[in-house]
Amino acid sequence: MATRTLRRTAAFRALFRALTAGSRGGPSLGKRIAALPRMIAATARGEYDGGLRLALMTAATAYVLSPVDVLPELTLLIFGLADDAVMVTWLAGAVLAETERFLAWEAARDSVIPGRVVH
């Protein structure tokens, strides 16, 4: 039970930090959402190292949207919805944090001039 509480607290903290980053000079929510397709494409091309994190976010999305997950909600009501709430909170925080990391990677990559090192 304590582990679940810690994970839930960490998920809410990550979501809060990600949502308030725009007011602290970080990328806005719109820029983060617009970065998602570029992040997925860069990961698919092997340019960006977000493969494992994207896989976890995809699995979390599938879990929340899965019809199999409806059974606990029907039988356990509030407790069945609580796991979805935690998962959605974690997912939102993960997406916002990962898009911020991607935007920083993209900015650093754009500042590099492609070419060869001449000795």
Contacts in CASP RR format, 6 or more apart in sequence:
PFRMAT RR
TARGET T0000
AUTHOR 0000-0000-0000
METHOD contacts of the structure
MODEL  1
MATRTLRRTAAFRALFRALTAGSRGGPSLGKRIAALPRMIAATARGEYDG
GLRLALMTAATAYVLSPVDVLPELTLLIFGLADDAVMVTWLAGAVLAETE
RFLAWEAARDSVIPGRVVH
4 86 0 8 1.000
7 86 0 8 1.000
7 90 0 8 1.000
8 86 0 8 1.000
8 89 0 8 1.000
11 86 0 8 1.000
11 89 0 8 1.000
11 90 0 8 1.000
11 93 0 8 1.000
12 89 0 8 1.000
14 90 0 8 1.000
14 93 0 8 1.000
14 94 0 8 1.000
14 96 0 8 1.000
14 97 0 8 1.000
15 89 0 8 1.000
15 90 0 8 1.000
15 92 0 8 1.000
15 93 0 8 1.000
15 96 0 8 1.000
17 97 0 8 1.000
18 92 0 8 1.000
18 93 0 8 1.000
18 96 0 8 1.000
18 97 0 8 1.000
18 100 0 8 1.000
19 29 0 8 1.000
19 96 0 8 1.000
21 27 0 8 1.000
21 96 0 8 1.000
21 100 0 8 1.000
22 28 0 8 1.000
22 29 0 8 1.000
26 100 0 8 1.000
27 35 0 8 1.000
27 99 0 8 1.000
27 100 0 8 1.000
27 103 0 8 1.000
29 96 0 8 1.000
31 99 0 8 1.000
31 103 0 8 1.000
32 95 0 8 1.000
32 96 0 8 1.000
32 99 0 8 1.000
32 100 0 8 1.000
32 103 0 8 1.000
33 99 0 8 1.000
35 99 0 8 1.000
35 102 0 8 1.000
35 103 0 8 1.000
35 106 0 8 1.000
36 95 0 8 1.000
36 99 0 8 1.000
38 102 0 8 1.000
38 106 0 8 1.000
39 48 0 8 1.000
39 50 0 8 1.000
39 54 0 8 1.000
39 98 0 8 1.000
39 99 0 8 1.000
39 102 0 8 1.000
40 54 0 8 1.000
42 48 0 8 1.000
42 102 0 8 1.000
42 106 0 8 1.000
43 49 0 8 1.000
43 50 0 8 1.000
43 51 0 8 1.000
43 54 0 8 1.000
48 102 0 8 1.000
48 105 0 8 1.000
50 98 0 8 1.000
50 102 0 8 1.000
53 94 0 8 1.000
53 98 0 8 1.000
54 98 0 8 1.000
56 94 0 8 1.000
57 91 0 8 1.000
57 94 0 8 1.000
57 95 0 8 1.000
57 98 0 8 1.000
60 87 0 8 1.000
60 90 0 8 1.000
60 91 0 8 1.000
60 94 0 8 1.000
61 91 0 8 1.000
63 69 0 8 1.000
63 87 0 8 1.000
64 84 0 8 1.000
64 87 0 8 1.000
64 88 0 8 1.000
64 91 0 8 1.000
69 83 0 8 1.000
69 84 0 8 1.000
72 79 0 8 1.000
72 80 0 8 1.000
72 83 0 8 1.000
73 80 0 8 1.000
73 81 0 8 1.000
73 84 0 8 1.000
END
